[in-house]
Amino acid sequence: MKKLFCLFGTLVVLVSCAHMSPSERTPAQSETTQATTPPPLKPEEITVWNLQKLAQSGRADILNELFNNYGLPIQRLPEGYAAGAGARVLNLKTPLFTKLIDDLTGANWRGKIFFPSENPRKSMGLNRIMSKFKIRPMASFVTELVPKHPLAPEAKSPLVTLNYAKPETKNYWQEIALTQIEVYDLMVAVQGAYGPVFIGKTWLGSYAKDRSFTPHDGDKLIAWFFLDFNAKALSVQAEQYWDGAREDLMKDLPRMTDQSMPVMPAID
């Protein structure tokens, strides 16, 4: 039973497991890309669902090219609800659990929520995850905008970190799983069809008491994930990629302050 629980926990963490009205949401600032050559995809081709298809088909080359060379020079974190899609890249020998991972990646994770903050470069947020036939906000993370990160040395634009050292909110089983199977996310904003789209990478590893993360293998991802905070993307998600599930919406997102933020380790 313990092994089964851990495997089910893995289903959630693969995508790191997340509706403030569009008018209240501040999208990440987008200006110009870092590269001077044409990107591998036109902006109008870049949606979270098209990127998900690339990840599922093994086109990490295109995703890495966008991640490393075509990031936007954002100056603040995004805010509000984001439509999300993810893809497993961790291979398991058991077909049953591989299928369960794919099912959960595609259906039970819908995106993330980023809280507004008095510090535009630091905040917290939650994931939008199915639990008991309803999408619920859970699995909290601390997020920060950083100029560089050792896990992504080739990235030429600012990165957003998502730290899950203490993910518990209401002790959902997905949150409990995240305390046993620990993950860490990095993402970069690129120009997409509706505005900035975030391309995210997820690593498996472990957290120290000071919330610092050490990956098991810095060269091996367990998942890709993609977020779009733009109102049009949320509308497309609701109209074309929704299964009728109800969602517990947060009417008022908390505004983070320096006093409400946990102390985080410095990133070298």
N, C-alpha and C positions, 0 to 999 in steps of 0.2 A: 504493500500500500504506500509506503514511504517513497519507493522508486516511482510509482505512478504519479504521486503528487508532485515530485520534483520535475517529472517530464511535463506535466501539465503546467507547472510554473514556467518552464522553459518556453511554452507557447506564447506566454505574454511578453516575456522579456526580450524576445527576438525583435520586437518593434519598439522597445523601450516605452514601452507603453508610457483631456485632454480633450446660451449663445448671446453673448454680449451683442448688442445691435451693431450693425456695420458702421453707423454714424459715430459710435463711441470708440471705435477701434482705431488705433494709430498704426498704419502699416509701416514696415521697415523702410527707411529711406533708400531709394535706388537712384544711382547716378550713371556711372559708366563702368564697363567691365575692365578687368585688369589686362586682358589679352588684346592684341591688335589684329589678330587673324580671325576670320569668321568662326563662330562656335560650331560644334558638331550638330547642334540642333538650332533651328530658328526659334526666336522667343514664342511665336504663336504655337509652336509644337510642344512647348514645355508646360505640362500640367502634372499634378501629382499622380494622376492615373496613367498618363503616358510614361512617366518616369518609372512607375511601378512595373509596367510591362517590360521596360528595358532591364530592370533588375531581375525580374523573373526569367528573362531569356538569356541571362548571363552577360549582358553588355556592360560590365563594370568598366570597360575601357572608356565608353562614352560618359558614364557617370563620373568617373575619376577626372576626365578631362574638364568637364564642367566644374566639378568641385575645386580642382586645383587652379584652374586658369581663367575662369569666367565668373568669379564671385563679384558681387557688388560691394562697393565700399560703404556699407551701412554704418551709421553713427549711433544707432540706438536699437534696443531690442524691440521686436514686435509686441503688440498687445492684443488681447481678446481671444476669440475662438479661431481655430485653424482647422480646415479640412485636411485630413491625413490619409495616406495610403502607405503600406509597407510591404517588404518582401524578404522572405527568409533566404539566407545564403549559407546557413549552417546545415550540413548534410548529416542525416542520421541513418543508421543501418536498418532501423525498423520502419518499414513502409507505413504502418498504422500511425505511428507518432509523427512521421514526416507529414502525412496527410493532415493530421490534427493541427500541426504547426501552420501549414498553409491555410487551413480553414480559419484559424484564429487570426492570423495575420490579415487575411482579406476581409473578414466579417466583423470581428469583435472589437477591433481598435479603429476609432473614427477620427482621431486627431488629438490636438492638445489645446490647452488654455494657458495663455500667458497673462499674468497679472500686471496691471499698471504699477509704476514705481517712481518714486521721487528721484531715484538714480537711473538714468536712461540706459545704463550699461549693466545693471544688476537687478534681478527680480526672482520670482518663484512662479510655479505653475502646477497644473494638473493634467492628467490624461483623460481622454474620453473613451471609456471602456465599457463593453457590455457586461452586466452582472445581473442575474435573475431577471432576464428578459427586458432589461432597460439599460440605456446608456447612462453611465454615472460618472461624475468627476471624481477621480481617485489617483493614486500613485503620484505623490507630489515630487517635485524636483526643484533644485536651485539652479538658476541659469545666469550666465554672465557672457558679455561680449568681450572677446579678447583679440589682440592683434595677431597672435600666433599660438601654436600649440604643438608640443612634441609628438603627439600622435598623428599630426597632419603636417609634417615639415614642408611639404611641397605646395601647400595652399598659399596663394598669394593675396588673399583678401581676409578681412576680419572673420573670425569664427565665433559661433555661439556654442557654449558648453551647457550640457544638461547633466547635473549631478544627482544621482538617486541614492545617496548615502542613507537617507532616512525617509523612505517613501510612504510611511503609514499615514492614513487619515482616519479611516473607520474600520481598519483591520479586515478589509476585503481579502479574499484568498489570493488575489493577484498581487496585492501589496505584500502579503506575507511571503509569497514566492520571491518577490524582488529583494527581500532581505536575505534570502538564501542563495539566490542566483543573481549576482550583482552585475549591473551593466552601466555603461557610460556612453553618452552621445556627444557628437560634434556635428554641427551643421553650418552650411554656407548658403547665402542667398544668391540666386541667379535671376536674371530677367525671364519672366514667364509670360504666359498668355494673358493673365489678368493682373499682372504686377509681379512683385518679388515672390519667388518660390524657393523654399528652403530644401536643400538636399542634405540628408542626414546619414551619418554612419553610427553604428552601434557596436561596442566592444564588450566582451565578457571579461570579468576580472574580479577584483576585490577592493573593498574600501578599508582604510585605516581609521583609527579613532578620530583623527583630525579631518575626516571626510576626503582625504586624498585618495585617488584611484590608481591602481596598478593593473594593467591589462595582463591576461594570461599570455596573449600573443598579440603584440601591437600590429603585426602584419596581417592578422586574420579578423575579418568582420564576422559578426553573427547575423547582421541584418542591415539593410538600407531602409530609410523611411523618408517621407516627403510631406511637407507642410505648406499650406497656402492660407494666409490670413485675410485675403481679399474677399470682399463681399460677394463678388461674382463666383468665386470658387465655392464658397459655402452654399450659394444658390444652386450651382451645378451638382454639388454633392447631394443636396436635398432632393433635387428633381430627378437625377439620373443614377445615383449610386446609393440610394437609401432603400432599406427593406421594410419600412413601416415601423421600425422600432421606436418606442417612446424614449425621450431623453430628459433627464433632470437638468434643467438649465439653471445656471447661476445668474440671477437677475442683477446682482451688484457684485462686481469683482472687487476684492480687497485691494487697497493701494498699499504697496510695500514701502517701508521706510528703512533707514539705516538701522533703527532700533529693532525692527521686526525681522531683519535678515539675519540668518546664522553666520557665524564667522567661518569663512572658507579659506582653505590653504592657497597660498600663492602658486601660480602656474609659471614654471620656468620657461 
